[in-house]
Amino acid sequence: MSGWDDLSPLAMPPSWVPGAAAGIVSLHLIQKLLFPYFWADLRYLLKVLMYGLKVEMYRLQGKIVTILDKFVKLAEKQPHKPFLIYEGKVHTYRDVDRRSNRIAQVFLHHGALKKGDTVALLMGNEPDFIHVWFGLAKLGCVVAFLNFNVRSRSLLHCVSSCEPKMLVVGADLLGTLEEILPNLKKDVSVWIMTKDSTFPSVHTLLDKIEAAPEDPVPVNRRSANNLKSSVLYIFTSGTTGLPKAAVISHMQVLKGAAGLWAFGATGEDIIYITLPLYHSSASLLGIGGCIELGATCVLKKKFSASQFWSDCKKYNVTVIQYIGELCRYLCNQPVKEGEKNHKVRLAVGNGVRNDVWREFLDRFGAIKICEFYGATEGNICFMNHTGKIGSVGRTNFFYKLFFPFDLIKYDFEKDEPIRNKHGWCEKVKKGEAGLLISKVNTKNPFFGYAGNKRHTEKKLLCEVFKKGDVYFNTGDLMVQDHENFLYFWDRIGDTFRWKGENVATTEVSDVIAMLDFIQEANVYGVSVPDHEGKAGMASLILKQNTSLDLEQMYKQVVTYLPTYACPLFLRVQEKMEMTGTFKQQKVRLVDEGFNPSTITDPLYFLDNSKKAYVLLSKEVHEMILSGKMKL
């Protein structure tokens, strides 16, 4: 019995233990019930704060570490690790570093570039895009990424708006260069990525690269005195007019580069980039993200739905980047055996619809979809770190403390925020759509647009909730639900999104109005079933005693507009309807769409297979809705 008595204290814990255990279990259940995302939010917030703290500590120590500095360090630390894989060829960290050194040496001795000068870069997805970008950055130049889809007048506008000393053009874009060369300012030095040239006064780059030394240029050429200084210009359609050059600082590049890391990517990952490098998603999040991680990037010249998964298997890809359209294209491919037989674990991007999101996961396996929200020039970003389908991210009290934002009431008819009798804006309730605005302060600055003070000021809302406050107007309508998840709802103003690009309606209408038979053009976006974004549609008023020349119309839009901006639908009206504030009426036109059964006005459709605008009959309309007609 004594043995049993000796053991009895072990069998009877102190009286407070069951109560404490019950309390812990209760707290856990309450947390799960009332705050189900507490730990996920805390982990994400700590990650964000840790990164910001690290950057701030560097600054306080007098060390400004840019993404280029990080790349150069990695080239020393892991010289033989693949940095880029392009069309089967491996470019190591050392390879990219040395070739970018050669390019820096060429421009140092032949280009007469000074630190702070701007150089415009017109190239497609290829390793030399990155070599030229890094080479110019090593000279302390600001690099302007030009959208290679933009043509003629719009491209000339982009070049002139960033006032470059030099324009560098890829070998496959010489036709585009030929269009703008006669009207290009004479003080812009033009370089092409070839060994010889048929253009007068145009310099060749490829021959000079091969003859240049691999030695690094002096470090003081690239050193930054301030993380808020400009390093890139990335063009955005914004909400009105021609593309604008968003000023990108070193700090914004670092923030963008931290995105993959924040979603859980590591240096062991292999990232697949099919998006164009002129876009911030590919350049900052993709290439910058690879550098932040010390990872490898597989770069594709152009997205191919049929080759996507075979590339992922071939190169052991673990992280992919997407826009909503990309996921839909993949889901529309014929089903094949072994579609889940790959190593992809993360998909990072934005703009995927709920139904496509679900279909993508069902079909291609347990991939974590990492949806995010962020404007190129904006000062606010959301990240969906929980994987909630349809959401672009989450917010909470602590997040708003560091990144203050609000959703405010918006008047769609007047196309402006609603202000109360005291002149202040009003916040929407949870579950209601509101205009997303983000507070501008020293920690969250807005850098604006190059060479355009008016457009910079136009993106700011002043005296919003109190005297003296300033907010960045994102131009996006969002909804915040009762669990604090955020959802993208729509764009405002004269912009819609199609094929992953912003389309500025004023730019399109200006191009159409150049035709001698057009009196006025009203351009807007219409929803098409099973397609992300909105397709372009133009309501046209013809000049008296003229007729619609469809052949001339087709020629005009494909010559002067990027492919994604060409209106897919035309509607010929007798008179242009206006709002009470004398703006073109768009709301009703958007609601009416492009249905020939309900619209009595003549309708036309851009048939890419025929390279012409054709009559939009009920049969063609049905083929578009059923997906038989490719848009």
C-alpha positions in Angstrom: 0.0 0.0 0.0 2.9 2.3 0.7 3.9 2.2 -2.9 0.5 3.2 -4.0 0.4 6.1 -1.5 3.8 7.3 -2.8 2.4 7.6 -6.3 -0.9 9.3 -5.3 0.5 12.9 -5.4 1.3 12.3 -9.1 -2.3 11.2 -9.8 -3.7 14.3 -8.1 -2.5 17.6 -9.6 -2.9 20.9 -7.7 -6.5 22.1 -7.6 -5.7 25.2 -9.8 -4.4 23.1 -12.8 -7.9 21.9 -14.1 -9.2 25.5 -13.8 -6.2 26.9 -15.7 -6.5 24.2 -18.4 -10.2 24.9 -18.7 -9.4 28.7 -19.0 -6.8 28.1 -21.7 -9.2 25.9 -23.7 -12.0 28.5 -23.3 -9.7 31.3 -24.4 -8.6 29.2 -27.4 -12.2 28.5 -28.3 -13.2 32.2 -27.9 -10.2 33.3 -30.0 -11.2 30.7 -32.7 -14.8 31.9 -32.6 -14.4 35.7 -32.3 -10.9 36.2 -33.7 -10.3 33.3 -36.1 -7.5 35.1 -38.0 -5.7 36.6 -34.9 -2.5 34.5 -35.2 -2.3 34.7 -39.0 -2.8 38.5 -38.8 -0.1 38.7 -36.1 2.4 36.7 -38.0 1.9 38.8 -41.2 2.0 42.1 -39.3 5.3 41.1 -37.5 6.8 40.2 -40.8 5.9 43.6 -42.2 7.2 45.4 -39.2 10.5 43.4 -39.1 11.2 44.3 -42.7 10.5 48.0 -42.1 12.6 47.9 -38.9 15.5 46.4 -40.8 15.4 49.1 -43.5 15.1 51.8 -40.8 18.1 50.4 -38.9 20.2 50.5 -42.0 19.2 54.2 -42.5 20.0 55.1 -38.9 23.4 53.6 -39.3 24.0 55.7 -42.4 23.8 52.7 -44.8 21.4 53.0 -47.7 21.0 49.5 -49.1 19.2 49.3 -52.4 18.0 46.3 -54.4 20.9 46.7 -56.7 23.3 46.6 -53.7 21.7 43.4 -52.6 22.1 41.9 -56.1 25.8 42.8 -56.3 26.4 41.2 -52.8 24.6 38.0 -54.0 26.8 37.9 -57.1 29.8 37.8 -54.8 28.2 35.4 -52.3 26.6 32.9 -54.7 28.2 33.6 -58.1 27.4 30.2 -59.7 23.8 30.1 -58.6 21.3 30.5 -61.6 19.7 33.9 -61.5 17.9 33.8 -64.8 16.8 30.8 -67.0 15.7 32.0 -70.4 14.8 29.7 -73.3 16.8 26.9 -71.7 20.0 29.0 -71.1 21.2 29.6 -67.6 22.5 33.0 -66.6 24.2 32.9 -63.1 24.3 35.8 -60.7 27.9 36.4 -61.8 27.0 36.3 -65.5 24.2 38.9 -65.1 26.5 41.1 -62.9 29.4 41.0 -65.4 27.2 41.6 -68.5 25.5 44.6 -66.7 29.0 45.8 -65.9 29.9 45.7 -69.6 26.8 47.8 -70.4 27.6 50.3 -67.7 31.1 50.6 -69.2 29.8 51.2 -72.7 27.5 54.0 -71.5 30.2 55.4 -69.2 32.6 55.8 -72.2 30.3 56.3 -75.1 27.0 57.6 -73.7 28.0 60.7 -71.7 25.5 59.9 -69.0 25.6 61.7 -65.7 24.3 60.3 -62.3 20.5 61.1 -62.1 20.0 61.2 -65.9 16.9 59.4 -67.3 17.2 56.6 -69.9 14.1 55.1 -71.5 14.1 51.4 -72.1 11.9 49.8 -74.9 12.5 46.1 -74.8 10.5 42.9 -74.5 11.1 40.1 -72.0 14.7 38.9 -72.4 17.8 38.8 -70.3 19.2 42.0 -71.9 16.3 43.9 -70.5 17.6 43.1 -67.0 21.3 43.6 -68.1 20.5 47.1 -69.5 18.4 48.0 -66.4 21.1 47.0 -64.0 23.9 48.5 -66.1 22.2 51.9 -66.2 21.3 51.6 -62.4 25.1 51.0 -61.7 25.7 54.5 -63.4 23.1 56.0 -61.1 20.6 56.6 -63.9 16.8 56.6 -63.6 15.4 53.9 -65.9 12.0 54.5 -67.6 10.3 51.2 -68.6 8.3 51.7 -71.8 5.3 49.5 -72.6 6.1 47.9 -75.9 2.4 47.6 -76.8 2.1 51.3 -76.9 2.6 52.8 -80.3 3.1 56.0 -82.3 1.6 59.1 -80.7 1.2 57.5 -77.3 4.7 56.2 -77.3 6.1 59.6 -78.3 4.2 61.1 -75.4 5.7 58.5 -72.9 9.2 59.2 -74.1 8.9 63.0 -73.9 7.1 62.9 -70.5 10.1 61.4 -68.7 12.6 63.6 -70.6 15.3 61.0 -71.2 18.8 61.6 -72.4 18.8 58.3 -74.1 16.5 55.6 -75.6 17.5 52.0 -75.7 15.5 49.7 -78.0 15.4 45.9 -78.3 16.3 44.2 -81.6 12.7 43.0 -82.1 11.1 46.5 -81.6 12.9 48.3 -84.5 9.6 48.6 -86.3 8.1 50.5 -83.4 11.2 52.7 -83.3 10.9 53.5 -87.0 7.4 54.9 -86.4 8.5 57.4 -83.8 12.1 58.2 -85.0 11.2 61.1 -87.3 9.3 62.9 -84.5 11.7 62.0 -81.6 13.5 65.0 -80.0 16.9 65.5 -81.6 18.6 65.6 -78.1 17.6 62.1 -77.3 20.4 59.7 -78.1 19.0 56.4 -79.6 20.7 53.0 -79.0 19.6 49.7 -80.5 20.5 46.2 -79.3 22.1 45.1 -82.6 25.6 45.0 -84.1 24.7 47.2 -87.1 22.1 49.8 -88.0 20.3 51.1 -91.1 18.9 54.1 -89.2 20.8 57.4 -89.4 22.3 58.8 -86.2 21.3 55.6 -84.2 24.0 53.9 -82.2 24.5 50.1 -81.9 25.0 48.5 -78.6 25.6 44.8 -79.1 29.0 45.2 -80.8 30.2 47.6 -78.1 29.1 45.3 -75.2 31.2 42.5 -76.6 34.3 44.8 -76.7 33.7 46.3 -73.3 35.5 45.2 -70.1 33.7 43.4 -67.3 35.1 45.6 -64.5 32.6 47.2 -62.2 32.1 51.0 -62.5 32.9 53.1 -59.4 30.4 52.3 -56.6 29.8 56.0 -55.9 28.0 56.2 -59.3 25.2 54.1 -58.0 25.2 54.9 -54.3 21.9 56.4 -53.1 21.8 59.2 -50.5 18.1 58.7 -49.8 15.7 55.8 -50.1 13.1 58.3 -51.3 15.1 59.3 -54.4 13.8 58.2 -57.8 15.2 55.1 -59.4 12.5 54.0 -62.0 9.6 55.4 -64.0 6.9 52.9 -64.6 4.0 54.0 -66.9 0.4 53.7 -65.8 -2.8 54.7 -67.5 -4.1 56.0 -64.2 -7.7 57.3 -64.4 -7.6 59.7 -67.4 -5.6 60.5 -70.5 -2.4 59.2 -71.9 0.0 57.0 -69.9 1.8 58.8 -67.0 5.3 58.0 -65.7 4.8 57.0 -62.1 7.9 57.9 -60.0 9.3 54.8 -58.2 11.7 55.4 -55.4 14.3 53.0 -53.9 11.9 52.5 -51.0 9.1 51.4 -53.3 11.4 49.0 -55.0 12.4 47.4 -51.7 8.7 47.2 -50.6 7.8 45.5 -53.9 10.7 43.1 -53.7 9.6 42.0 -50.2 6.3 40.7 -51.5 7.3 37.1 -52.4 9.1 36.9 -49.0 6.1 38.1 -47.1 4.0 35.4 -48.8 6.4 32.7 -47.7 8.8 32.2 -50.6 12.4 31.3 -49.9 15.8 31.3 -51.6 15.2 27.7 -52.6 12.2 28.7 -54.8 12.2 28.9 -58.6 10.0 31.7 -59.8 8.3 31.7 -63.2 7.7 35.1 -64.8 5.6 35.4 -67.9 4.3 38.9 -67.3 5.9 41.8 -69.2 9.0 43.2 -67.4 7.8 46.8 -68.0 5.1 46.1 -65.5 5.8 46.5 -61.8 4.5 43.0 -61.0 7.2 41.4 -63.1 10.0 43.8 -62.4 9.6 44.7 -58.8 7.7 41.8 -57.3 9.2 39.2 -59.7 12.9 40.2 -60.4 13.2 42.3 -57.3 11.6 39.5 -55.3 14.2 37.0 -56.6 17.0 39.3 -55.5 15.4 39.7 -52.0 15.3 35.9 -51.6 18.5 35.1 -53.5 16.3 32.8 -55.7 16.2 31.7 -59.3 13.8 33.2 -62.0 12.6 31.4 -65.1 11.8 34.2 -67.6 9.4 33.7 -70.5 9.4 35.9 -73.6 5.7 35.8 -73.7 3.0 34.0 -71.8 1.8 30.7 -73.4 -1.1 28.9 -71.9 -0.2 25.7 -73.8 3.4 25.7 -72.6 2.8 26.9 -69.1 2.7 23.7 -67.1 5.3 21.9 -69.2 7.7 24.8 -68.5 6.8 24.5 -64.8 7.7 20.8 -64.8 10.8 21.2 -67.0 12.3 23.9 -64.7 10.9 22.6 -61.4 9.1 25.9 -60.8 7.7 26.4 -57.3 6.3 30.0 -57.5 4.3 31.5 -60.3 3.1 35.0 -61.0 -0.3 35.7 -62.5 -3.0 38.3 -63.4 -6.6 37.2 -63.4 -6.7 36.7 -67.2 -3.7 34.3 -67.0 -5.5 32.0 -64.7 -8.6 32.0 -66.9 -6.5 31.2 -70.0 -5.0 28.2 -68.1 -8.4 26.9 -67.0 -9.7 27.2 -70.6 -7.0 24.9 -71.9 -8.0 21.3 -72.8 -7.7 19.0 -69.8 -4.6 16.8 -69.8 -3.5 13.9 -67.7 -1.2 14.7 -64.8 -2.1 18.4 -64.5 -1.4 18.3 -60.7 2.0 16.7 -61.3 4.1 19.7 -60.7 6.0 21.4 -57.8 4.2 24.8 -57.9 3.2 25.7 -54.3 2.5 29.5 -54.5 0.7 31.7 -57.1 1.2 35.4 -56.5 -0.8 38.1 -58.3 -4.1 39.9 -58.6 -7.4 40.1 -60.4 -8.6 36.5 -60.3 -12.3 36.0 -60.2 -13.9 33.7 -57.5 -15.1 31.1 -60.0 -11.7 30.9 -61.8 -9.9 30.8 -58.4 -12.0 27.7 -57.3 -11.6 26.0 -60.7 -7.8 26.7 -60.7 -7.4 25.0 -57.3 -9.7 22.0 -58.2 -7.9 21.4 -61.5 -4.2 22.2 -60.8 -3.9 21.1 -57.1 -3.2 22.5 -53.7 -1.5 25.8 -54.7 -1.7 28.6 -52.3 -3.2 31.6 -54.2 -1.6 34.8 -52.8 -3.8 37.6 -54.0 -2.7 41.2 -53.4 -3.7 44.7 -54.2 -1.5 47.7 -55.0 -1.3 50.5 -57.5 2.1 51.1 -59.2 2.3 54.7 -57.9 0.2 54.1 -54.8 1.2 54.2 -51.1 -1.1 51.4 -49.9 -0.9 47.6 -50.4 -3.1 44.7 -49.2 -2.1 41.1 -49.1 -4.4 38.1 -48.8 -2.2 36.0 -46.4 -5.0 33.7 -45.4 -6.1 32.4 -48.8 -9.7 33.6 -48.5 -11.2 33.1 -52.0 -12.1 36.4 -53.7 -10.4 38.8 -51.2 -7.4 41.0 -52.0 -6.4 41.2 -48.4 -7.2 41.9 -44.8 -7.1 44.8 -42.5 -7.2 45.3 -38.7 -6.7 48.0 -36.1 -2.9 47.6 -36.1 -2.5 47.5 -39.9 -4.5 50.8 -40.2 -2.3 52.3 -37.5 0.8 51.9 -39.8 -1.0 52.2 -43.1 -4.0 54.5 -42.6 -6.7 54.2 -45.3 -10.5 54.6 -45.6 -13.4 53.7 -47.9 -15.5 56.8 -48.7 -18.9 57.4 -50.3 -18.8 58.1 -54.0 -21.2 59.8 -56.5 -21.2 57.8 -59.7 -23.2 60.4 -61.7 -21.0 63.4 -60.7 -17.9 61.1 -60.7 -16.6 62.6 -57.5 -16.5 61.8 -53.7 -19.7 62.7 -51.8 -19.2 65.5 -49.2 -21.7 66.4 -46.5 -23.0 69.8 -45.6 -19.8 70.6 -43.7 -17.7 69.8 -46.8 -16.2 66.6 -45.3 -16.1 63.1 -47.0 -18.1 60.3 -45.4 -17.0 56.7 -44.7 -19.1 53.8 -46.0 -20.4 51.1 -43.7 -19.0 47.6 -43.8 -20.4 45.7 -46.8 -20.9 48.9 -48.9 -18.6 49.8 -51.8 -16.5 52.9 -51.3 -13.6 54.7 -52.9 -10.3 53.6 -51.4 -8.2 56.5 -50.2 -4.8 56.2 -48.4 -3.4 58.9 -46.1 -0.2 60.6 -47.4 2.4 61.2 -44.7 6.2 60.9 -44.2 6.0 57.2 -43.7 3.6 56.6 -46.6 4.5 59.3 -49.2 3.1 59.7 -52.7 5.9 60.5 -55.3 3.6 61.4 -58.1 4.3 61.5 -61.9 7.4 62.6 -63.8 7.1 66.0 -65.5 3.4 66.4 -64.7 2.6 68.4 -61.6 -1.1 68.7 -62.6 -1.7 64.9 -62.8 0.2 64.5 -59.5 -2.1 67.0 -57.7 -5.2 65.5 -59.4 -4.5 62.1 -57.6 -4.6 63.8 -54.2 -7.7 64.5 -52.1 -7.4 67.3 -49.6 -9.5 68.4 -46.6 -11.1 64.9 -46.5 -12.0 64.5 -42.8 -10.3 67.5 -41.3 -8.5 70.6 -42.3 -5.0 70.0 -43.7 -5.2 66.2 -44.3 -4.2 64.7 -47.7 -5.1 61.3 -49.1 -4.0 59.4 -52.2 -7.0 58.7 -54.5 -6.5 55.1 -55.8 -9.4 55.4 -58.2 -10.6 51.9 -57.0 -13.9 51.0 -55.3 -13.5 48.4 -52.6 -15.8 46.6 -50.1 -14.8 45.7 -46.6 -16.8 42.8 -45.0 -17.6 42.2 -41.4 -14.6 40.0 -41.0 -12.3 42.8 -42.3 -11.6 41.2 -45.6 -11.3 43.6 -48.5 -12.7 43.0 -52.0 -12.0 44.8 -55.3 -15.3 46.1 -56.7 -14.7 48.4 -59.7 -12.6 51.2 -61.2 -14.0 54.8 -61.2 -13.5 57.6 -63.7 -12.5 57.2 -67.3 -10.6 53.9 -66.9 -11.4 50.2 -67.1 -9.2 47.1 -67.0 -8.9 44.6 -69.9 -6.3 41.9 -70.5 -4.6 42.9 -67.3 -4.0 46.4 -68.4 -5.6 49.8 -67.6 -7.3 51.4 -70.6 -7.8 55.2 -70.4 -11.0 56.0 -72.3 -9.9 59.5 -73.1 -6.8 58.2 -75.0 -9.0 55.9 -77.0 -11.7 58.5 -77.8 -9.0 61.0 -78.9 -7.6 58.5 -81.4 -11.0 57.7 -82.8 -11.9 61.4 -83.0 -8.9 61.9 -85.4 -11.0 60.3 -88.1 -12.7 62.9 -90.4 -16.1 61.2 -90.2 -16.3 61.2 -86.4 -18.1 64.0 -84.6 -17.7 62.6 -81.1 -16.7 59.3 -79.4 -17.7 58.1 -75.9 -15.6 55.2 -74.8 -16.4 52.9 -71.8 -16.0 49.3 -70.6 -18.7 46.6 -70.7 -18.8 43.3 -68.9 -18.4 40.1 -70.9 -19.5 36.8 -69.2 -16.5 34.6 -68.1 -14.0 37.4 -68.8 -12.0 39.4 -66.2 -12.2 43.2 -66.5 -14.3 45.0 -69.1 -14.1 45.0 -72.9 -13.8 48.4 -74.6 -16.9 49.8 -76.4 -17.2 53.1 -78.2 -20.4 55.0 -78.8 -20.0 57.1 -82.0 -21.6 60.2 -83.3 -21.0 60.7 -87.1 -20.5 64.1 -88.7 -23.4 65.2 -90.9 -23.5 63.8 -94.4 -20.8 61.1 -93.6 -21.0 57.3 -93.1 -19.1 55.0 -90.9 -16.0 53.7 -92.7 -15.3 50.4 -90.8 -12.1 49.7 -92.7 -10.7 53.1 -91.8 -11.8 52.7 -88.2 -10.0 49.3 -87.9 -6.8 50.7 -89.4 -6.9 53.8 -87.1 -7.3 51.9 -83.8 -4.7 49.1 -84.5 -2.2 51.7 -85.7 -2.4 54.1 -82.8 -3.6 52.0 -79.9 -2.2 49.0 -78.0 -4.0 45.8 -78.8 -5.7 45.7 -75.4 -7.1 49.3 -75.8 -8.8 48.7 -79.2 -12.6 48.9 -78.7 -14.1 45.5 -79.3 -17.6 46.9 -79.8 -18.9 50.0 -81.7 -22.3 51.6 -81.2 -23.5 54.3 -83.6 -25.9 56.8 -82.0 -27.9 59.8 -83.3 -26.9 62.1 -80.4 -24.5 62.0 -77.5 -26.3 61.8 -74.1 -24.9 64.0 -71.4 -25.1 64.0 -67.6 -26.5 66.9 -65.6 -22.9 68.2 -65.2 -22.4 68.1 -69.0 -20.2 65.0 -69.0 -20.7 62.2 -71.4 -23.3 59.7 -70.1 -21.6 56.4 -69.5 -23.6 54.7 -66.7 -26.6 53.8 -68.8 -24.5 52.8 -71.8 -22.4 50.5 -69.6 -25.6 48.9 -68.2 -27.0 48.3 -71.7 -23.9 46.5 -72.8 -23.7 45.2 -76.4 -26.8 43.1 -76.8 -28.3 43.5 -80.3 -31.6 42.1 -79.1 -32.2 45.1 -76.8 -30.3 47.8 -78.5 -31.8 49.3 -81.7 -28.6 51.3 -82.6 -26.3 49.7 -85.2 -23.6 47.6 -83.4 -20.3 46.3 -84.7 -17.7 43.9 -83.3 -13.9 43.7 -83.8 -13.4 40.3 -85.3 -9.6 39.6 -84.9 -9.8 36.5 -87.2 -11.0 38.8 -90.1 -9.0 41.8 -89.0 -12.1 44.0 -89.4 -15.1 45.4 -87.7 -18.2 43.3 -88.6 -21.9 43.7 -87.9 -22.8 42.5 -84.4 -25.7 40.1 -85.2 -27.6 38.0 -82.7 -25.6 35.0 -83.9 -22.3 36.7 -83.3 -23.5 37.9 -79.9 -24.4 34.3 -79.0 -21.0 33.1 -80.1 -19.3 35.7 -77.9 -21.4 34.7 -74.8 -20.8 31.0 -75.3 -17.0 31.5 -75.7 -16.9 30.2 -79.3 -15.8 33.7 -80.5 -12.3 34.5 -79.1 -11.9 38.0 -77.7 
